[in-house]
Amino acid sequence: MMNFGNMSGWGMGFWWIGGAIMMAFLIWFLYSLINNADSNNRFRSDSAREILSKRYARGEISKEEYNRILSELQ
């Protein structure tokens, strides 16, 4: 009579490999999630030219003010 409940040999090895792969994937996923959150919020700052361009695009400043401030930045 065959005993299929015995998990020794190759069967047990595959479970260990699968578990290790899943654990590595989980660690990588959490690391990338935390790393992207930090880089997008804390460490990203727009340059003065980008801020100036955005203000001009929204209509907060006129073309003359934009050109004057841009020349001062250079």
N, CA, C and O atoms as a printed pandas DataFrame, in Angstrom:
     atom_number atom_name residue_name chain_id  residue_number  x_coord  y_coord  z_coord
0              1         N          MET        A               1    0.846   -1.174    0.000
1              2        CA          MET        A               1    0.000    0.000    0.000
2              3         C          MET        A               1    0.897    1.245    0.000
3              4         O          MET        A               1    1.891    1.288    0.724
4              5         N          MET        A               2    0.552    2.252   -0.805
5              6        CA          MET        A               2    1.350    3.481   -0.923
6              7         C          MET        A               2    0.901    4.492    0.133
7              8         O          MET        A               2   -0.278    4.597    0.473
8              9         N          ASN        A               3    1.872    5.216    0.625
9             10        CA          ASN        A               3    1.606    6.236    1.644
10            11         C          ASN        A               3    1.848    7.611    1.019
11            12         O          ASN        A               3    2.993    8.036    0.866
12            13         N          PHE        A               4    0.756    8.306    0.658
13            14        CA          PHE        A               4    0.884    9.622    0.024
14            15         C          PHE        A               4    0.927   10.763    1.045
15            16         O          PHE        A               4    1.129   11.914    0.660
16            17         N          GLY        A               5    0.746   10.478    2.301
17            18        CA          GLY        A               5    0.781   11.503    3.333
18            19         C          GLY        A               5    2.186   11.836    3.790
19            20         O          GLY        A               5    2.370   12.782    4.556
20            21         N          ASN        A               6    3.177   11.092    3.348
21            22        CA          ASN        A               6    4.552   11.318    3.764
22            23         C          ASN        A               6    5.146   12.464    2.943
23            24         O          ASN        A               6    5.227   12.352    1.720
24            25         N          MET        A               7    5.558   13.547    3.568
25            26        CA          MET        A               7    6.074   14.710    2.859
26            27         C          MET        A               7    7.596   14.803    3.004
27            28         O          MET        A               7    8.128   15.879    3.277
28            29         N          SER        A               8    8.271   13.721    2.829
29            30        CA          SER        A               8    9.724   13.747    2.886
30            31         C          SER        A               8   10.276   13.686    1.471
31            32         O          SER        A               8    9.551   13.367    0.529
32            33         N          GLY        A               9   11.525   13.984    1.326
33            34        CA          GLY        A               9   12.151   13.914    0.010
34            35         C          GLY        A               9   11.837   15.131   -0.833
35            36         O          GLY        A               9   11.890   16.259   -0.342
36            37         N          TRP        A              10   11.509   14.916   -2.100
37            38        CA          TRP        A              10   11.288   16.007   -3.045
38            39         C          TRP        A              10   10.076   16.871   -2.694
39            40         O          TRP        A              10   10.105   18.087   -2.885
40            41         N          GLY        A              11    9.041   16.265   -2.194
41            42        CA          GLY        A              11    7.830   17.027   -1.865
42            43         C          GLY        A              11    8.090   18.123   -0.851
43            44         O          GLY        A              11    7.613   19.246   -1.015
44            45         N          MET        A              12    8.829   17.817    0.178
45            46        CA          MET        A              12    9.132   18.814    1.205
46            47         C          MET        A              12   10.063   19.892    0.657
47            48         O          MET        A              12    9.935   21.060    1.024
48            49         N          GLY        A              13   10.983   19.521   -0.204
49            50        CA          GLY        A              13   11.905   20.491   -0.787
50            51         C          GLY        A              13   11.201   21.533   -1.630
51            52         O          GLY        A              13   11.560   22.710   -1.603
52            53         N          PHE        A              14   10.199   21.101   -2.381
53            54        CA          PHE        A              14    9.446   22.055   -3.197
54            55         C          PHE        A              14    8.678   23.049   -2.348
55            56         O          PHE        A              14    8.556   24.214   -2.727
56            57         N          TRP        A              15    8.157   22.618   -1.207
57            58        CA          TRP        A              15    7.458   23.541   -0.321
58            59         C          TRP        A              15    8.415   24.576    0.252
59            60         O          TRP        A              15    8.043   25.743    0.373
60            61         N          TRP        A              16    9.623   24.191    0.604
61            62        CA          TRP        A              16   10.598   25.126    1.128
62            63         C          TRP        A              16   11.009   26.147    0.077
63            64         O          TRP        A              16   11.140   27.333    0.379
64            65         N          ILE        A              17   11.213   25.693   -1.151
65            66        CA          ILE        A              17   11.595   26.607   -2.240
66            67         C          ILE        A              17   10.466   27.580   -2.533
67            68         O          ILE        A              17   10.707   28.775   -2.700
68            69         N          GLY        A              18    9.241   27.086   -2.597
69            70        CA          GLY        A              18    8.085   27.956   -2.843
70            71         C          GLY        A              18    7.910   28.994   -1.752
71            72         O          GLY        A              18    7.616   30.157   -2.030
72            73         N          GLY        A              19    8.094   28.568   -0.498
73            74        CA          GLY        A              19    7.978   29.504    0.624
74            75         C          GLY        A              19    9.066   30.573    0.595
75            76         O          GLY        A              19    8.808   31.740    0.888
76            77         N          ALA        A              20   10.275   30.167    0.240
77            78        CA          ALA        A              20   11.380   31.134    0.158
78            79         C          ALA        A              20   11.137   32.143   -0.959
79            80         O          ALA        A              20   11.422   33.330   -0.797
80            81         N          ILE        A              21   10.614   31.679   -2.086
81            82        CA          ILE        A              21   10.314   32.592   -3.200
82            83         C          ILE        A              21    9.213   33.570   -2.804
83            84         O          ILE        A              21    9.312   34.762   -3.098
84            85         N          MET        A              22    8.182   33.088   -2.151
85            86        CA          MET        A              22    7.091   33.974   -1.714
86            87         C          MET        A              22    7.586   34.995   -0.688
87            88         O          MET        A              22    7.180   36.156   -0.730
88            89         N          MET        A              23    8.444   34.582    0.219
89            90        CA          MET        A              23    8.980   35.503    1.224
90            91         C          MET        A              23    9.853   36.570    0.561
91            92         O          MET        A              23    9.774   37.745    0.920
92            93         N          ALA        A              24   10.676   36.171   -0.395
93            94        CA          ALA        A              24   11.522   37.134   -1.103
94            95         C          ALA        A              24   10.659   38.129   -1.877
95            96         O          ALA        A              24   10.962   39.322   -1.897
96            97         N          PHE        A              25    9.600   37.655   -2.507
97            98        CA          PHE        A              25    8.698   38.545   -3.241
98            99         C          PHE        A              25    8.020   39.528   -2.298
99           100         O          PHE        A              25    7.897   40.708   -2.627
100          101         N          LEU        A              26    7.579   39.068   -1.141
101          102        CA          LEU        A              26    6.923   39.941   -0.166
102          103         C          LEU        A              26    7.880   41.017    0.341
103          104         O          LEU        A              26    7.497   42.181    0.460
104          105         N          ILE        A              27    9.108   40.640    0.636
105          106        CA          ILE        A              27   10.101   41.616    1.097
106          107         C          ILE        A              27   10.400   42.636    0.009
107          108         O          ILE        A              27   10.486   43.831    0.290
108          109         N          TRP        A              28   10.560   42.178   -1.237
109          110        CA          TRP        A              28   10.813   43.100   -2.349
110          111         C          TRP        A              28    9.638   44.048   -2.550
111          112         O          TRP        A              28    9.841   45.240   -2.781
112          113         N          PHE        A              29    8.415   43.537   -2.466
113          114        CA          PHE        A              29    7.224   44.362   -2.664
114          115         C          PHE        A              29    7.140   45.447   -1.594
115          116         O          PHE        A              29    6.890   46.610   -1.913
116          117         N          LEU        A              30    7.344   45.081   -0.338
117          118        CA          LEU        A              30    7.281   46.074    0.736
118          119         C          LEU        A              30    8.396   47.109    0.614
119          120         O          LEU        A              30    8.168   48.296    0.844
120          121         N          TYR        A              31    9.592   46.667    0.257
121          122        CA          TYR        A              31   10.702   47.596    0.072
122          123         C          TYR        A              31   10.410   48.603   -1.041
123          124         O          TYR        A              31   10.643   49.800   -0.871
124          125         N          SER        A              32    9.902   48.122   -2.177
125          126        CA          SER        A              32    9.620   49.026   -3.288
126          127         C          SER        A              32    8.466   49.966   -2.952
127          128         O          SER        A              32    8.471   51.122   -3.374
128          129         N          LEU        A              33    7.492   49.493   -2.208
129          130        CA          LEU        A              33    6.371   50.335   -1.808
130          131         C          LEU        A              33    6.841   51.466   -0.899
131          132         O          LEU        A              33    6.450   52.618   -1.088
132          133         N          ILE        A              34    7.666   51.147    0.072
133          134        CA          ILE        A              34    8.183   52.166    0.995
134          135         C          ILE        A              34    9.137   53.109    0.280
135          136         O          ILE        A              34    9.099   54.318    0.509
136          137         N          ASN        A              35    9.986   52.577   -0.575
137          138        CA          ASN        A              35   10.962   53.399   -1.290
138          139         C          ASN        A              35   10.263   54.389   -2.220
139          140         O          ASN        A              35   10.677   55.547   -2.288
140          141         N          ASN        A              36    9.230   53.977   -2.930
141          142        CA          ASN        A              36    8.507   54.878   -3.830
142          143         C          ASN        A              36    7.757   55.945   -3.055
143          144         O          ASN        A              36    7.689   57.091   -3.498
144          145         N          ALA        A              37    7.194   55.596   -1.910
145          146        CA          ALA        A              37    6.469   56.582   -1.110
146          147         C          ALA        A              37    7.419   57.659   -0.611
147          148         O          ALA        A              37    7.077   58.841   -0.613
148          149         N          ASP        A              38    8.612   57.255   -0.184
149          150        CA          ASP        A              38    9.587   58.228    0.301
150          151         C          ASP        A              38   10.086   59.125   -0.820
151          152         O          ASP        A              38   10.181   60.340   -0.640
152          153         N          SER        A              39   10.402   58.555   -1.961
153          154        CA          SER        A              39   10.980   59.356   -3.033
154          155         C          SER        A              39    9.960   60.294   -3.649
155          156         O          SER        A              39   10.330   61.369   -4.123
156          157         N          ASN        A              40    8.698   59.925   -3.658
157          158        CA          ASN        A              40    7.683   60.786   -4.257
158          159         C          ASN        A              40    7.288   61.942   -3.352
159          160         O          ASN        A              40    6.929   63.009   -3.850
160          161         N          ASN        A              41    7.342   61.764   -2.059
161          162        CA          ASN        A              41    6.844   62.793   -1.155
162          163         C          ASN        A              41    7.942   63.594   -0.474
163          164         O          ASN        A              41    7.942   64.823   -0.540
164          165         N          ARG        A              42    8.859   62.929    0.166
165          166        CA          ARG        A              42    9.822   63.624    1.008
166          167         C          ARG        A              42   10.972   64.251    0.254
167          168         O          ARG        A              42   11.318   65.408    0.495
168          169         N          PHE        A              43   11.565   63.504   -0.653
169          170        CA          PHE        A              43   12.824   63.925   -1.233
170          171         C          PHE        A              43   12.681   64.625   -2.570
171          172         O          PHE        A              43   13.684   65.050   -3.143
172          173         N          ARG        A              44   11.486   64.757   -3.080
173          174        CA          ARG        A              44   11.305   65.389   -4.380
174          175         C          ARG        A              44   10.968   66.858   -4.166
175          176         O          ARG        A              44   10.008   67.194   -3.472
176          177         N          SER        A              45   11.756   67.712   -4.761
177          178        CA          SER        A              45   11.448   69.129   -4.716
178          179         C          SER        A              45   11.586   69.675   -6.134
179          180         O          SER        A              45   12.551   69.386   -6.841
180          181         N          ASP        A              46   10.611   70.458   -6.524
181          182        CA          ASP        A              46   10.646   71.050   -7.855
182          183         C          ASP        A              46   11.703   72.137   -7.910
183          184         O          ASP        A              46   11.945   72.845   -6.933
184          185         N          SER        A              47   12.321   72.252   -9.059
185          186        CA          SER        A              47   13.286   73.327   -9.234
186          187         C          SER        A              47   12.528   74.647   -9.367
187          188         O          SER        A              47   11.317   74.664   -9.590
188          189         N          ALA        A              48   13.253   75.735   -9.227
189          190        CA          ALA        A              48   12.633   77.060   -9.313
190          191         C          ALA        A              48   12.008   77.283  -10.690
191          192         O          ALA        A              48   10.949   77.901  -10.803
192          193         N          ARG        A              49   12.665   76.778  -11.733
193          194        CA          ARG        A              49   12.109   76.942  -13.086
194          195         C          ARG        A              49   10.812   76.168  -13.255
195          196         O          ARG        A              49    9.877   76.650  -13.895
196          197         N          GLU        A              50   10.751   74.961  -12.680
197          198        CA          GLU        A              50    9.519   74.178  -12.779
198          199         C          GLU        A              50    8.369   74.860  -12.061
199          200         O          GLU        A              50    7.247   74.893  -12.567
200          201         N          ILE        A              51    8.646   75.407  -10.881
201          202        CA          ILE        A              51    7.616   76.125  -10.129
202          203         C          ILE        A              51    7.163   77.353  -10.903
203          204         O          ILE        A              51    5.968   77.639  -10.989
204          205         N          LEU        A              52    8.128   78.077  -11.465
205          206        CA          LEU        A              52    7.800   79.267  -12.247
206          207         C          LEU        A              52    6.943   78.907  -13.457
207          208         O          LEU        A              52    5.968   79.598  -13.752
208          209         N          SER        A              53    7.293   77.850  -14.146
209          210        CA          SER        A              53    6.526   77.430  -15.324
210          211         C          SER        A              53    5.113   77.016  -14.944
211          212         O          SER        A              53    4.159   77.322  -15.658
212          213         N          LYS        A              54    4.981   76.327  -13.830
213          214        CA          LYS        A              54    3.649   75.914  -13.383
214          215         C          LYS        A              54    2.795   77.122  -13.014
215          216         O          LYS        A              54    1.604   77.162  -13.325
216          217         N          ARG        A              55    3.398   78.102  -12.353
217          218        CA          ARG        A              55    2.643   79.313  -11.992
218          219         C          ARG        A              55    2.191   80.065  -13.244
219          220         O          ARG        A              55    1.075   80.582  -13.300
220          221         N          TYR        A              56    3.065   80.119  -14.241
221          222        CA          TYR        A              56    2.710   80.795  -15.502
222          223         C          TYR        A              56    1.611   80.027  -16.227
223          224         O          TYR        A              56    0.698   80.634  -16.786
224          225         N          ALA        A              57    1.690   78.703  -16.223
225          226        CA          ALA        A              57    0.676   77.886  -16.896
226          227         C          ALA        A              57   -0.685   78.013  -16.219
227          228         O          ALA        A              57   -1.715   77.963  -16.890
228          229         N          ARG        A              58   -0.698   78.175  -14.902
229          230        CA          ARG        A              58   -1.965   78.343  -14.196
230          231         C          ARG        A              58   -2.513   79.760  -14.300
231          232         O          ARG        A              58   -3.648   80.019  -13.901
232          233         N          GLY        A              59   -1.716   80.672  -14.833
233          234        CA          GLY        A              59   -2.176   82.048  -14.985
234          235         C          GLY        A              59   -1.965   82.897  -13.752
235          236         O          GLY        A              59   -2.568   83.964  -13.635
236          237         N          GLU        A              60   -1.133   82.460  -12.834
237          238        CA          GLU        A              60   -0.879   83.228  -11.613
238          239         C          GLU        A              60    0.020   84.422  -11.859
239          240         O          GLU        A              60   -0.059   85.413  -11.132
240          241         N          ILE        A              61    0.869   84.348  -12.865
241          242        CA          ILE        A              61    1.765   85.460  -13.179
242          243         C          ILE        A              61    1.651   85.776  -14.665
243          244         O          ILE        A              61    1.264   84.927  -15.468
244          245         N          SER        A              62    1.993   87.007  -15.013
245          246        CA          SER        A              62    1.920   87.428  -16.414
246          247         C          SER        A              62    3.191   87.017  -17.159
247          248         O          SER        A              62    4.157   86.543  -16.560
248          249         N          LYS        A              63    3.165   87.210  -18.478
249          250        CA          LYS        A              63    4.324   86.853  -19.300
250          251         C          LYS        A              63    5.518   87.729  -18.952
251          252         O          LYS        A              63    6.655   87.256  -18.957
252          253         N          GLU        A              64    5.273   89.003  -18.650
253          254        CA          GLU        A              64    6.361   89.902  -18.286
254          255         C          GLU        A              64    7.011   89.462  -16.973
255          256         O          GLU        A              64    8.236   89.450  -16.851
256          257         N          GLU        A              65    6.173   89.098  -15.985
257          258        CA          GLU        A              65    6.719   88.632  -14.716
258          259         C          GLU        A              65    7.495   87.332  -14.916
259          260         O          GLU        A              65    8.563   87.144  -14.334
260          261         N          TYR        A              66    6.956   86.440  -15.737
261          262        CA          TYR        A              66    7.621   85.166  -16.022
262          263         C          TYR        A              66    9.007   85.405  -16.617
263          264         O          TYR        A              66    9.992   84.826  -16.158
264          265         N          ASN        A              67    9.081   86.259  -17.638
265          266        CA          ASN        A              67   10.364   86.545  -18.282
266          267         C          ASN        A              67   11.349   87.241  -17.339
267          268         O          ASN        A              67   12.547   86.959  -17.367
268          269         N          ARG        A              68   10.834   88.155  -16.501
269          270        CA          ARG        A              68   11.698   88.848  -15.553
270          271         C          ARG        A              68   12.287   87.887  -14.527
271          272         O          ARG        A              68   13.489   87.905  -14.263
272          273         N          ILE        A              69   11.433   87.056  -13.957
273          274        CA          ILE        A              69   11.908   86.102  -12.940
274          275         C          ILE        A              69   12.837   85.068  -13.576
275          276         O          ILE        A              69   13.831   84.667  -12.970
276          277         N          LEU        A              70   12.518   84.640  -14.785
277          278        CA          LEU        A              70   13.364   83.658  -15.486
278          279         C          LEU        A              70   14.748   84.233  -15.739
279          280         O          LEU        A              70   15.747   83.530  -15.583
280          281         N          SER        A              71   14.821   85.508  -16.129
281          282        CA          SER        A              71   16.129   86.116  -16.354
282          283         C          SER        A              71   16.902   86.266  -15.045
283          284         O          SER        A              71   18.130   86.178  -15.050
284          285         N          GLU        A              72   16.225   86.487  -13.944
285          286        CA          GLU        A              72   16.887   86.585  -12.641
286          287         C          GLU        A              72   17.431   85.219  -12.200
287          288         O          GLU        A              72   18.469   85.143  -11.542
288          289         N          LEU        A              73   16.732   84.154  -12.561
289          290        CA          LEU        A              73   17.174   82.824  -12.175
290          291         C          LEU        A              73   18.421   82.382  -12.956
291          292         O          LEU        A              73   19.217   81.577  -12.471
292          293         N          GLN        A              74   18.573   82.912  -14.145
293          294        CA          GLN        A              74   19.723   82.519  -14.959
294          295         C          GLN        A              74   20.907   83.311  -14.555
295          296         O          GLN        A              74   21.988   83.137  -15.118
